[in-house]
Amino acid sequence: MPYPEKFTGFQVNGPETWLEFHKNEFQPKPFGDYDVDIKIECCGVCGSDVHTISGGWGEQHFPLAVGHEIVGKAIRVGPKVTLVKEGQRVGVGAQSYSCLECRQCKNDNETYCQHQLDTYGAVWPDSGVVSQGGYSSHVRTHEHWVFPIPDALDSTVAAPMLCAGLTAYSPLVRNGCGPGKKVGIVGLGGIGHFGVLFAKALGAEVWVISRSHSKEADAKAMGADGFIATEDKDWNVPHKMTFDLIVNTANSSEGFDLDAYLSMLDVHAKWVAVGLPEGEGFKVKNTTFLSNGCFFGSSHLGSRRETLEMLQLAADKGIKTWLETVPISQDNLATVMQRLKKNDIRYRFCMTNYEEQFGA
């Protein structure tokens, strides 16, 4: 066997000890005809990991290894797998299953499938096994959610694109981002920086909207055409009814003047939220939307087709994730989670050096 019957990962036992990672063996779900086993090379760190293990998103199935921005090598493929070849460098994002039979799945909306399962923390219906994430030696995933990585992309560059990148890319392409469009990205963080990189690559005029000017130089270096700081007086006034699309990636809604943001949208233009802050979120009134008839919605991950298109766009345009690599270990995971909780990163972490912990 090229890998053990059980996998090994760094698990957390619960929110009370969310910074204590334990290296444990765990049993993956039974191997299916359409499954792919991947020996993990690296894994990006997502804000979802902190929300999950710290209890911010409610009850979870512990012990749990998080991490869902995975790149590695396919070392075993099921007998009915056609999308992946053994030995291929591949990635896995935040979703690992959908039914592929429903209306949503058949229309490239499989991330909205009612039967979708997350890469970690989901209970597989046939076996009752809880899915474990990418801070592990291996991951077992349905082929539909395993993506070949273009040769032009380094593994650590590609990994954070599989959740954060896709979360930004999908609402951009679904809502008309392109030449002649003025697009706003709220929040220059892990997702937001991808919003800038991809919106610019798609040909739009891109503006970053942030609380202060502290990240203005970074925004311009990423290709942003303009920068709006909401700490400035009347910050929204020069831009009223000029944006075709605003994507909100912010991880907090505290002190958010939603009416001022929405006032910048053109008639019937869209505000799309992709961040998932803890707490109650926004309270909206019908009158908020009357002055420009704008639309207010959200977006979840993206489809397989969008993932492959995004990776190819990044390869073709030479898009590079702004990241910090960190060798995986108990102590380093704890440090990274603390830093992420404090937003002490520009703009993504990626855990590396897996062979030092899990062997060759």
BELCOR-V804824 format. One record per residue. N is the residue number from 1. RES is the residue in three letters. PHI is phi as a letter, one per 40 degrees, with the letter a starting at -180 (NA if undefined). BURIAL is + if it has 24 or more other C-alpha atoms within 12 Angstrom, else -. D_CENTER is the distance of its C-alpha to the mean C-alpha in whole Angstrom. Layout:
n: {N	N}
res: {RES	RES}
phi: {PHI	PHI}
burial: {BURIAL	BURIAL}
d_center: {D_CENTER	D_CENTER}
This chain:
n: {1	2	3	4	5	6	7	8	9	10	11	12	13	14	15	16	17	18	19	20	21	22	23	24	25	26	27	28	29	30	31	32	33	34	35	36	37	38	39	40	41	42	43	44	45	46	47	48	49	50	51	52	53	54	55	56	57	58	59	60	61	62	63	64	65	66	67	68	69	70	71	72	73	74	75	76	77	78	79	80	81	82	83	84	85	86	87	88	89	90	91	92	93	94	95	96	97	98	99	100	101	102	103	104	105	106	107	108	109	110	111	112	113	114	115	116	117	118	119	120	121	122	123	124	125	126	127	128	129	130	131	132	133	134	135	136	137	138	139	140	141	142	143	144	145	146	147	148	149	150	151	152	153	154	155	156	157	158	159	160	161	162	163	164	165	166	167	168	169	170	171	172	173	174	175	176	177	178	179	180	181	182	183	184	185	186	187	188	189	190	191	192	193	194	195	196	197	198	199	200	201	202	203	204	205	206	207	208	209	210	211	212	213	214	215	216	217	218	219	220	221	222	223	224	225	226	227	228	229	230	231	232	233	234	235	236	237	238	239	240	241	242	243	244	245	246	247	248	249	250	251	252	253	254	255	256	257	258	259	260	261	262	263	264	265	266	267	268	269	270	271	272	273	274	275	276	277	278	279	280	281	282	283	284	285	286	287	288	289	290	291	292	293	294	295	296	297	298	299	300	301	302	303	304	305	306	307	308	309	310	311	312	313	314	315	316	317	318	319	320	321	322	323	324	325	326	327	328	329	330	331	332	333	334	335	336	337	338	339	340	341	342	343	344	345	346	347	348	349	350	351	352	353	354	355	356	357	358	359	360}
res: {MET	PRO	TYR	PRO	GLU	LYS	PHE	THR	GLY	PHE	GLN	VAL	ASN	GLY	PRO	GLU	THR	TRP	LEU	GLU	PHE	HIS	LYS	ASN	GLU	PHE	GLN	PRO	LYS	PRO	PHE	GLY	ASP	TYR	ASP	VAL	ASP	ILE	LYS	ILE	GLU	CYS	CYS	GLY	VAL	CYS	GLY	SER	ASP	VAL	HIS	THR	ILE	SER	GLY	GLY	TRP	GLY	GLU	GLN	HIS	PHE	PRO	LEU	ALA	VAL	GLY	HIS	GLU	ILE	VAL	GLY	LYS	ALA	ILE	ARG	VAL	GLY	PRO	LYS	VAL	THR	LEU	VAL	LYS	GLU	GLY	GLN	ARG	VAL	GLY	VAL	GLY	ALA	GLN	SER	TYR	SER	CYS	LEU	GLU	CYS	ARG	GLN	CYS	LYS	ASN	ASP	ASN	GLU	THR	TYR	CYS	GLN	HIS	GLN	LEU	ASP	THR	TYR	GLY	ALA	VAL	TRP	PRO	ASP	SER	GLY	VAL	VAL	SER	GLN	GLY	GLY	TYR	SER	SER	HIS	VAL	ARG	THR	HIS	GLU	HIS	TRP	VAL	PHE	PRO	ILE	PRO	ASP	ALA	LEU	ASP	SER	THR	VAL	ALA	ALA	PRO	MET	LEU	CYS	ALA	GLY	LEU	THR	ALA	TYR	SER	PRO	LEU	VAL	ARG	ASN	GLY	CYS	GLY	PRO	GLY	LYS	LYS	VAL	GLY	ILE	VAL	GLY	LEU	GLY	GLY	ILE	GLY	HIS	PHE	GLY	VAL	LEU	PHE	ALA	LYS	ALA	LEU	GLY	ALA	GLU	VAL	TRP	VAL	ILE	SER	ARG	SER	HIS	SER	LYS	GLU	ALA	ASP	ALA	LYS	ALA	MET	GLY	ALA	ASP	GLY	PHE	ILE	ALA	THR	GLU	ASP	LYS	ASP	TRP	ASN	VAL	PRO	HIS	LYS	MET	THR	PHE	ASP	LEU	ILE	VAL	ASN	THR	ALA	ASN	SER	SER	GLU	GLY	PHE	ASP	LEU	ASP	ALA	TYR	LEU	SER	MET	LEU	ASP	VAL	HIS	ALA	LYS	TRP	VAL	ALA	VAL	GLY	LEU	PRO	GLU	GLY	GLU	GLY	PHE	LYS	VAL	LYS	ASN	THR	THR	PHE	LEU	SER	ASN	GLY	CYS	PHE	PHE	GLY	SER	SER	HIS	LEU	GLY	SER	ARG	ARG	GLU	THR	LEU	GLU	MET	LEU	GLN	LEU	ALA	ALA	ASP	LYS	GLY	ILE	LYS	THR	TRP	LEU	GLU	THR	VAL	PRO	ILE	SER	GLN	ASP	ASN	LEU	ALA	THR	VAL	MET	GLN	ARG	LEU	LYS	LYS	ASN	ASP	ILE	ARG	TYR	ARG	PHE	CYS	MET	THR	ASN	TYR	GLU	GLU	GLN	PHE	GLY	ALA}
phi: {NA	c	a	c	c	b	c	b	a	c	b	b	c	i	c	c	b	c	c	b	b	b	c	b	c	a	c	c	c	d	c	b	c	b	c	b	c	b	c	c	c	a	a	c	b	b	d	d	c	c	d	c	c	c	g	c	b	g	c	b	c	b	c	a	c	c	h	a	b	b	b	a	b	c	b	a	b	c	c	b	c	b	c	b	b	d	g	c	c	b	b	b	b	c	b	b	a	a	c	g	b	c	d	c	c	c	b	f	b	c	c	b	d	c	b	c	b	c	c	b	g	c	c	c	c	c	b	g	c	c	c	b	c	c	c	a	c	a	b	b	a	c	d	c	b	b	b	d	c	d	d	c	b	c	d	c	c	c	d	c	c	c	b	c	c	c	c	c	c	d	c	c	c	c	b	g	c	i	d	g	b	b	b	b	b	c	g	b	b	c	c	c	c	c	d	c	c	c	c	c	c	c	g	c	c	b	b	c	b	b	c	b	c	c	b	c	c	c	d	c	c	c	h	c	c	a	a	b	b	c	c	c	c	f	d	c	d	c	b	d	f	b	c	c	a	b	b	c	b	c	c	a	b	c	g	c	c	d	d	c	c	c	c	c	c	c	d	g	c	b	b	b	c	b	c	b	c	c	g	c	g	c	b	b	b	d	c	d	c	c	c	b	g	c	b	b	a	a	a	b	f	i	c	c	d	c	c	c	c	c	c	c	c	c	c	c	c	g	c	b	c	c	a	b	c	b	c	c	a	d	c	c	c	c	c	c	c	c	c	c	d	c	f	c	a	b	b	a	c	b	c	b	f	c	c	c	c	b	g	c}
burial: {-	-	-	-	-	-	+	+	+	+	+	+	+	+	+	-	-	+	+	+	+	+	+	+	-	+	+	+	+	+	+	-	-	+	+	+	+	+	+	+	+	+	+	+	+	+	+	+	+	+	+	+	+	+	+	-	-	-	-	+	+	+	+	+	+	+	+	+	+	+	+	+	+	+	+	+	+	+	-	-	-	-	+	+	+	+	-	+	+	+	+	+	+	+	+	+	+	+	+	+	-	-	-	-	+	-	-	+	+	+	+	+	+	-	-	+	+	+	+	+	+	+	+	+	-	-	-	-	+	+	+	+	+	+	+	+	+	+	+	+	+	+	+	+	+	+	+	+	+	+	-	-	+	+	+	+	+	+	+	+	+	+	+	+	+	+	+	+	+	+	+	+	+	+	+	+	+	-	-	-	+	+	+	+	+	+	+	+	+	+	+	+	+	+	+	+	+	+	+	+	+	+	+	+	+	+	+	+	+	+	+	-	-	-	+	+	-	+	+	-	-	+	+	+	+	+	+	+	+	+	-	-	-	-	-	+	-	-	+	-	+	+	+	+	+	+	+	+	+	+	+	+	-	-	-	+	-	+	+	+	+	+	+	+	+	+	-	+	+	+	+	+	+	+	+	+	-	-	-	-	-	-	-	-	-	-	-	-	+	-	-	+	-	+	+	+	-	+	+	+	+	+	+	+	+	+	+	+	+	+	+	+	+	+	+	-	-	-	+	+	+	+	+	+	+	+	+	+	+	+	-	+	+	+	+	+	+	+	-	+	+	-	-	-	+	+	+	+	+	+	+	+	+	+	-	-	+	+	-	-}
d_center: {33	30	28	29	29	27	24	23	21	20	20	21	24	23	22	25	24	21	21	24	22	24	25	26	26	25	26	23	24	27	26	26	27	24	22	21	21	19	21	18	18	15	12	9	9	7	8	8	11	13	13	14	16	18	19	17	16	19	21	19	21	22	22	19	17	13	10	8	7	11	14	17	20	21	25	26	25	27	30	28	25	26	22	22	25	26	25	22	19	16	13	11	7	7	10	13	16	17	21	21	25	24	24	20	20	23	21	18	17	16	13	15	18	20	20	16	15	12	12	13	16	17	21	22	25	27	27	26	24	21	18	17	14	13	16	18	21	20	17	19	17	19	19	17	14	15	15	17	16	19	21	21	17	18	16	14	13	12	10	7	7	6	2	3	6	6	5	8	10	11	12	14	16	17	18	20	19	21	25	27	24	23	20	19	15	16	15	14	12	8	7	11	12	10	11	15	14	14	16	19	18	19	22	22	23	20	21	19	20	20	22	24	25	24	21	23	24	20	19	23	22	19	21	21	24	25	24	24	25	25	28	30	33	32	29	28	32	32	29	30	29	28	24	23	20	18	14	14	11	13	13	16	19	22	25	23	25	24	27	27	24	24	28	26	25	28	30	27	24	21	19	15	13	9	10	11	14	17	20	22	20	22	25	26	29	31	32	29	29	32	33	31	30	26	23	21	18	14	11	9	7	10	13	14	16	13	11	14	15	13	13	17	17	15	18	21	20	19	16	15	12	14	14	16	17	18	20	19	22	23	24	21	18	20	20	17	16	19	18	14	16	18	16	18	15	15	12	10	12	13	15	18	22	21	25	26	25	25	27	28}
